[in-house]
Amino acid sequence: MAALVYASTLALVTQGFVLMYKTTRVPNFSIGVLMMVGAYAAFTMKKIVGLPFYLSVVFACIFGTIVSLVISVGIIEPMIRRGRTLVEMTIVTIAIGLVMENLVQIVTMYFEDIFEGHRSHLHLKSFDIRIGGVPGGFLFSNLAVFASFLILRHAFKHTDFGLSFRAINENIELAQVQGINPVKNRIATWALAGGMASLSGALMGTWFCSNIHSGTVMMPTILAAALLGGMDSERGAIISSLIVGTASIVLPTYGHAIIGVWAGEYRFVIPLTVIVLVTLVSPNGILGTDLTTQPVGWIKRMDMKRALIILVVILCGITICSNVSERNRVNAMENLLDGFSGYNLTVREIPRGIDSPLGDLILFKERLVEYNISTVYVEPFTDSSTRFRFYYERNHVFWTTDVQLKFTLFCQYKIV
């Protein structure tokens, strides 16, 4: 679930990155900071105004749209009119990102009481809701990706904005002859992309910690997804984001078990490797066409409708399995705790002192009966726990047993 949340939010911001690139041919290296701005905007509205969290997320999207609109109107368009080179404009986007980082830091210092404990590690998970036992961040991040794909697909094929966008990208001079204003189109596209980026950051915050520098740290991953999918392909951005995002979470997780915990510190080696390999092997990426004279990307001839249907089915299957798995885990936890219904079960952390492992759960319960124990303690656990420690106190010794809810086939859990 963490991998899908990360991949889905990455897909949102990468689509925005691609849209911005298509309109100006400038890679906007400040779009990662817009993600961070969205997370902090959602947190601010929740804490100061007291809005329901997902209304705060909507506000974050609107705020990101406004910020990106100001950047486009106040900086990008004047540079285009003055004939600045793409290198100069790219450098300016980096500077814009650094300025926004510092502005956010100033705001968090100004509202020091509100952001106390959250300036360095902002986490929105405590504000999230659950729908049918599934975290809202997981559901809404996946829904946002599919909605964005469908809305953009409809807009580009059936609206005046989409048709003018395509005309400008195919031949800007001919589009201007037909009366299409490329400036308005660029401004609208940058505003839309900024809103997508801020929405992405707010939704990512429901699952992952972020900080003031998270946007800058995310840029290599965003660039890797954009290059792999094709710098001019929104569909490629979704596919590549699922690949890069999932790999960025799953591979370090397996690395923890195989290599050691330190492997997680090098998670960002994965997108950097993708950047190098794609640039060397196929700069057009999967579906892109504009970086070299090569005519097509990797899978242009693939039936995209069929591929996306398969992808939707797979993701829906994963969602259903995750939901079933969570329900079975909750049922297994309730069954475990119901096994102590005849005792005074108290939740607390095991105090300092002498503790001695007693054996498995069966032996532990036998000792409870043998010594006529009435009070049993269980160490504090969260709603997502799969490990528990039960203990009782006798002769100034804490006698313990460790219990685990082990995941088995068919999304089941058994008590071991």
C-alpha positions as CSV (number, residue, x, y, z in Angstrom):
1,M,0.0,0.0,0.0
2,A,2.9,2.4,0.8
3,A,4.4,1.6,-2.7
4,L,1.1,2.4,-4.4
5,V,0.6,5.6,-2.5
6,Y,4.1,6.7,-3.3
7,A,3.7,5.7,-7.0
8,S,0.3,7.4,-7.3
9,T,1.4,10.7,-5.9
10,L,4.5,10.6,-8.0
11,A,2.3,10.0,-11.1
12,L,0.3,13.2,-10.2
13,V,3.3,15.5,-9.9
14,T,5.1,13.9,-12.9
15,Q,2.1,14.5,-15.1
16,G,2.3,18.2,-14.1
17,F,6.0,18.2,-14.8
18,V,5.4,16.8,-18.3
19,L,2.6,19.3,-19.0
20,M,4.9,22.2,-18.0
21,Y,7.7,20.9,-20.2
22,K,5.4,20.5,-23.2
23,T,4.3,24.1,-23.1
24,T,7.6,25.8,-22.6
25,R,10.3,23.1,-23.2
26,V,11.6,24.0,-19.8
27,P,12.0,21.3,-17.1
28,N,10.5,23.0,-14.1
29,F,12.8,22.0,-11.2
30,S,10.7,23.9,-8.7
31,I,7.7,21.6,-9.1
32,G,9.0,19.3,-6.3
33,V,8.9,22.2,-3.9
34,L,5.3,22.8,-4.9
35,M,4.6,19.3,-3.5
36,M,6.1,20.4,-0.2
37,V,4.1,23.6,-0.3
38,G,0.9,21.6,-0.7
39,A,1.7,19.5,2.3
40,Y,2.4,22.5,4.5
41,A,-0.7,24.3,3.2
42,A,-2.9,21.4,4.1
43,F,-1.4,21.2,7.6
44,T,-1.7,24.9,8.1
45,M,-5.4,25.1,7.1
46,K,-6.2,22.0,9.3
47,K,-4.4,23.4,12.4
48,I,-5.3,27.2,12.1
49,V,-8.7,27.2,10.4
50,G,-9.8,23.8,11.6
51,L,-11.1,22.6,8.3
52,P,-11.8,18.9,7.8
53,F,-8.6,17.4,6.5
54,Y,-9.6,16.6,3.0
55,L,-11.1,20.1,2.6
56,S,-7.6,21.3,3.6
57,V,-6.2,19.1,0.8
58,V,-8.5,20.8,-1.7
59,F,-7.3,24.2,-0.4
60,A,-3.7,23.0,-0.8
61,C,-4.5,22.1,-4.5
62,I,-6.0,25.6,-5.0
63,F,-3.1,27.3,-3.3
64,G,-0.6,25.4,-5.5
65,T,-2.6,26.5,-8.5
66,I,-2.3,30.1,-7.5
67,V,1.4,29.9,-6.7
68,S,2.2,28.3,-10.0
69,L,0.0,30.9,-11.8
70,V,2.0,33.7,-10.2
71,I,5.3,32.1,-11.2
72,S,4.1,31.7,-14.8
73,V,2.7,35.2,-15.2
74,G,5.4,37.0,-13.1
75,I,8.6,35.1,-14.1
76,I,8.3,32.5,-16.9
77,E,6.3,34.6,-19.5
78,P,8.4,37.7,-19.1
79,M,11.6,35.6,-19.7
80,I,10.0,34.0,-22.8
81,R,9.1,37.5,-24.1
82,R,12.7,38.6,-23.5
83,G,14.1,35.7,-25.5
84,R,15.9,34.0,-22.6
85,T,17.5,30.6,-23.4
86,L,16.1,27.4,-22.0
87,V,19.3,26.9,-19.9
88,E,18.7,30.3,-18.3
89,M,15.0,29.5,-17.6
90,T,15.9,26.1,-16.1
91,I,18.4,27.8,-13.8
92,V,15.6,30.3,-12.8
93,T,13.2,27.4,-11.9
94,I,15.9,26.0,-9.5
95,A,16.2,29.4,-7.9
96,I,12.4,29.7,-7.6
97,G,12.4,26.4,-5.7
98,L,15.0,27.6,-3.3
99,V,13.1,30.8,-2.7
100,M,9.9,28.9,-2.0
101,E,11.7,26.6,0.4
102,N,12.9,29.6,2.4
103,L,9.5,31.3,2.4
104,V,7.9,28.1,3.8
105,Q,10.6,28.1,6.5
106,I,9.8,31.7,7.4
107,V,6.1,30.9,7.6
108,T,6.7,27.9,9.9
109,M,8.9,30.1,12.1
110,Y,6.2,32.8,12.2
111,F,3.6,30.2,13.3
112,E,6.0,28.6,15.6
113,D,3.3,27.5,18.1
114,I,1.3,25.8,15.3
115,F,4.3,24.1,13.7
116,E,6.0,23.1,16.9
117,G,7.4,19.7,16.3
118,H,6.4,19.7,12.6
119,R,8.9,22.0,11.0
120,S,11.5,19.3,10.6
121,H,9.2,16.3,10.2
122,L,5.7,17.0,8.9
123,H,3.3,14.0,9.0
124,L,-0.4,14.2,8.1
125,K,-1.3,10.6,8.9
126,S,-2.9,11.5,12.2
127,F,-5.5,13.6,10.2
128,D,-6.3,10.9,7.8
129,I,-9.6,9.0,7.8
130,R,-10.4,5.3,7.2
131,I,-13.1,4.2,4.7
132,G,-14.0,0.5,5.1
133,G,-10.8,-0.1,7.1
134,V,-8.7,1.3,4.3
135,P,-6.7,4.6,4.8
136,G,-8.1,7.5,2.9
137,G,-4.7,8.5,1.7
138,F,-4.4,5.2,-0.2
139,L,-7.9,5.5,-1.7
140,F,-7.8,9.2,-2.7
141,S,-4.2,9.1,-4.1
142,N,-5.1,6.2,-6.4
143,L,-8.5,7.8,-7.4
144,A,-6.7,11.1,-8.1
145,V,-4.4,9.5,-10.6
146,F,-7.2,7.8,-12.5
147,A,-9.3,10.9,-12.4
148,S,-6.4,13.1,-13.6
149,F,-5.7,10.7,-16.5
150,L,-9.4,10.6,-17.6
151,I,-9.9,14.4,-17.2
152,L,-6.7,15.2,-19.1
153,R,-7.6,12.7,-21.8
154,H,-11.1,14.1,-22.2
155,A,-9.8,17.7,-22.1
156,F,-7.1,17.2,-24.8
157,K,-9.5,15.4,-27.2
158,H,-12.8,17.2,-26.7
159,T,-12.3,20.7,-25.4
160,D,-11.1,24.0,-26.9
161,F,-8.3,24.2,-24.4
162,G,-7.0,20.7,-25.2
163,L,-7.2,21.2,-29.0
164,S,-5.4,24.5,-28.7
165,F,-2.8,22.8,-26.5
166,R,-2.2,20.1,-29.0
167,A,-2.0,22.7,-31.9
168,I,0.6,24.8,-30.1
169,N,2.7,21.8,-29.4
170,E,2.5,20.6,-33.0
171,N,3.1,23.9,-34.7
172,I,3.0,27.1,-32.7
173,E,3.3,29.4,-35.7
174,L,0.4,27.8,-37.4
175,A,-1.6,27.8,-34.2
176,Q,-1.1,31.6,-33.8
177,V,-2.2,32.1,-37.4
178,Q,-5.5,30.3,-36.5
179,G,-6.0,32.8,-33.6
180,I,-4.8,30.6,-30.7
181,N,-3.1,32.5,-27.9
182,P,-0.1,30.4,-26.7
183,V,0.5,32.7,-23.7
184,K,-2.9,32.0,-22.2
185,N,-2.5,28.3,-22.9
186,R,0.9,28.2,-21.2
187,I,-0.3,30.1,-18.1
188,A,-3.4,27.8,-17.8
189,T,-1.2,24.7,-18.1
190,W,1.3,25.8,-15.5
191,A,-1.5,26.7,-13.1
192,L,-3.1,23.2,-13.6
193,A,0.2,21.5,-13.2
194,G,1.0,23.4,-10.0
195,G,-2.3,22.4,-8.5
196,M,-1.6,18.7,-9.3
197,A,1.8,19.0,-7.7
198,S,0.4,20.5,-4.5
199,L,-2.4,17.9,-4.4
200,S,0.3,15.2,-4.7
201,G,2.3,16.6,-1.8
202,A,-0.7,16.8,0.5
203,L,-1.8,13.2,-0.3
204,M,1.8,11.9,0.0
205,G,1.9,13.5,3.5
206,T,-0.8,11.1,4.7
207,W,1.6,8.2,4.4
208,F,5.2,9.6,4.5
209,C,7.0,12.1,6.6
210,S,8.1,15.3,4.8
211,N,10.1,18.4,5.6
212,I,11.0,21.7,4.1
213,H,13.6,20.1,1.9
214,S,11.5,17.1,0.8
215,G,10.5,18.8,-2.5
216,T,14.1,19.3,-3.6
217,V,14.9,15.7,-2.6
218,M,12.0,14.4,-4.7
219,M,13.2,16.1,-7.9
220,P,15.5,13.2,-9.0
221,T,12.6,10.8,-8.7
222,I,10.2,13.1,-10.6
223,L,12.8,13.6,-13.4
224,A,13.5,9.8,-13.5
225,A,9.7,9.1,-14.0
226,A,9.4,11.8,-16.6
227,L,12.4,10.6,-18.6
228,L,11.4,6.9,-18.4
229,G,7.9,7.7,-19.6
230,G,8.9,10.2,-22.1
231,M,9.2,14.0,-21.5
232,D,6.2,14.7,-23.7
233,S,3.8,11.9,-22.7
234,E,1.3,12.1,-19.9
235,R,0.4,8.5,-20.3
236,G,4.0,7.5,-20.1
237,A,4.3,9.6,-16.9
238,I,1.7,7.4,-15.2
239,I,3.3,4.1,-16.3
240,S,6.8,5.2,-15.5
241,S,5.7,6.6,-12.1
242,L,4.2,3.3,-11.1
243,I,7.5,1.6,-12.1
244,V,9.8,4.1,-10.4
245,G,7.6,4.7,-7.4
246,T,7.0,1.1,-6.6
247,A,10.7,0.2,-7.1
248,S,11.7,3.0,-4.8
249,I,9.7,1.5,-1.9
250,V,9.8,-2.2,-2.6
251,L,13.5,-2.7,-3.4
252,P,14.7,-0.9,-0.2
253,T,12.2,-3.0,1.8
254,Y,13.7,-6.2,0.5
255,G,17.1,-4.6,0.9
256,H,16.4,-4.2,4.6
257,A,16.0,-8.0,5.0
258,I,18.8,-9.0,2.7
259,I,21.5,-6.4,3.2
260,G,20.5,-4.5,6.3
261,V,18.6,-1.6,7.6
262,W,21.2,0.9,6.2
263,A,20.0,0.0,2.6
264,G,17.0,2.3,3.1
265,E,19.3,5.3,3.3
266,Y,20.2,4.8,-0.4
267,R,16.7,4.7,-1.7
268,F,17.3,7.6,-4.0
269,V,20.0,5.7,-5.8
270,I,17.1,4.0,-7.7
271,P,15.8,7.1,-9.6
272,L,19.3,8.3,-10.2
273,T,20.2,5.0,-11.8
274,V,17.0,5.2,-13.9
275,I,18.1,8.7,-15.1
276,V,21.5,7.4,-16.2
277,L,20.2,4.3,-17.9
278,V,17.3,5.9,-19.8
279,T,19.6,8.8,-21.0
280,L,22.2,6.3,-22.2
281,V,19.9,3.7,-23.7
282,S,16.7,5.4,-24.9
283,P,16.3,9.1,-24.3
284,N,12.8,9.0,-25.7
285,G,11.6,6.8,-22.8
286,I,8.6,4.5,-23.1
287,L,6.2,6.8,-25.0
288,G,8.2,10.0,-25.7
289,T,9.1,11.3,-29.1
290,D,10.8,14.6,-28.8
291,L,14.3,14.3,-27.3
292,T,16.1,12.6,-30.2
293,T,15.4,12.0,-33.9
294,Q,14.2,8.5,-33.1
295,P,10.6,8.3,-34.3
296,V,8.9,6.5,-31.4
297,G,9.2,5.4,-27.8
298,W,9.4,1.8,-26.6
299,I,5.7,0.7,-26.7
300,K,4.0,3.1,-29.2
301,R,2.4,0.1,-30.9
302,M,0.9,-1.2,-27.8
303,D,-2.8,-1.0,-27.5
304,M,-2.8,1.6,-24.7
305,K,-6.5,1.2,-23.9
306,R,-6.0,-2.5,-23.3
307,A,-2.8,-1.9,-21.3
308,L,-4.5,0.7,-19.1
309,I,-7.5,-1.6,-18.5
310,I,-5.2,-4.3,-17.4
311,L,-3.4,-1.9,-15.1
312,V,-6.7,-0.7,-13.6
313,V,-7.7,-4.3,-13.0
314,I,-4.4,-5.1,-11.3
315,L,-4.6,-2.0,-9.1
316,C,-8.2,-2.7,-8.2
317,G,-7.2,-6.3,-7.3
318,I,-4.4,-5.1,-5.1
319,T,-6.8,-2.6,-3.4
320,I,-9.4,-5.4,-2.8
321,C,-6.7,-7.7,-1.4
322,S,-5.3,-5.0,0.8
323,N,-8.8,-4.3,2.2
324,V,-9.5,-8.0,2.8
325,S,-6.1,-8.4,4.4
326,E,-6.7,-5.5,6.7
327,R,-10.1,-6.8,7.8
328,N,-8.6,-10.3,8.4
329,R,-5.8,-8.7,10.5
330,V,-8.3,-6.8,12.6
331,N,-10.4,-10.0,13.1
332,A,-7.3,-11.9,14.1
333,M,-6.3,-9.2,16.6
334,E,-9.8,-9.1,18.1
335,N,-9.8,-12.9,18.4
336,L,-6.4,-12.7,20.1
337,L,-7.7,-10.2,22.6
338,D,-11.0,-12.0,23.1
339,G,-8.9,-14.9,24.4
340,F,-8.2,-12.8,27.5
341,S,-11.8,-11.8,28.0
342,G,-11.8,-13.6,31.4
343,Y,-9.0,-11.5,32.7
344,N,-8.4,-7.8,33.5
345,L,-6.5,-7.0,30.4
346,T,-4.6,-3.7,30.7
347,V,-2.7,-1.9,28.0
348,R,0.6,-0.5,29.3
349,E,4.3,-0.5,28.5
350,I,6.3,-3.1,30.4
351,P,8.0,-1.4,33.3
352,R,11.7,-1.5,34.0
353,G,12.7,-4.5,35.9
354,I,13.3,-8.2,35.6
355,D,11.4,-9.8,32.7
356,S,11.5,-13.5,31.8
357,P,10.1,-15.1,28.6
358,L,7.7,-17.8,29.6
359,G,7.1,-19.6,26.2
360,D,4.3,-19.6,23.7
361,L,0.7,-18.4,24.2
362,I,-0.6,-21.8,25.3
363,L,2.0,-22.2,28.0
364,F,1.4,-18.6,29.1
365,K,-2.4,-19.2,29.5
366,E,-1.7,-22.4,31.4
367,R,0.4,-20.5,33.9
368,L,-2.4,-17.9,34.3
369,V,-4.7,-20.7,35.4
370,E,-2.1,-22.4,37.5
371,Y,-1.2,-19.3,39.5
372,N,-4.7,-17.8,39.5
373,I,-3.6,-14.6,37.8
374,S,-6.4,-12.1,37.3
375,T,-4.6,-9.2,35.6
376,V,-2.8,-9.5,32.3
377,Y,-0.9,-6.7,30.6
378,V,-0.3,-6.1,26.9
379,E,2.3,-3.6,25.7
380,P,0.9,-0.5,23.9
381,F,0.0,-1.3,20.3
382,T,-1.4,0.7,17.4
383,D,-4.4,-0.2,15.2
384,S,-1.9,-1.6,12.6
385,S,0.1,-3.8,15.0
386,T,1.0,-7.4,14.2
387,R,3.3,-8.0,17.2
388,F,2.1,-8.1,20.8
389,R,3.8,-8.8,24.2
390,F,1.6,-10.1,27.0
391,Y,2.9,-10.3,30.5
392,Y,1.8,-10.7,34.2
393,E,3.7,-9.9,37.4
394,R,4.6,-12.5,39.9
395,N,7.3,-12.5,42.6
396,H,8.5,-9.1,41.3
397,V,9.2,-10.6,37.8
398,F,7.4,-9.8,34.6
399,W,6.6,-13.1,32.9
400,T,6.2,-12.5,29.2
401,T,5.1,-14.1,25.9
402,D,5.4,-12.6,22.5
403,V,2.7,-13.1,20.0
404,Q,2.7,-12.4,16.3
405,L,-0.1,-12.2,13.7
406,K,1.6,-13.9,10.8
407,F,0.4,-13.2,7.2
408,T,-0.4,-16.3,5.3
409,L,-1.9,-17.2,1.9
410,F,-5.3,-15.8,0.8
411,C,-4.8,-12.6,2.8
412,Q,-5.2,-14.5,6.1
413,Y,-3.5,-14.0,9.5
414,K,-2.7,-16.7,12.0
415,I,-1.6,-16.3,15.6
416,V,1.9,-17.6,16.3
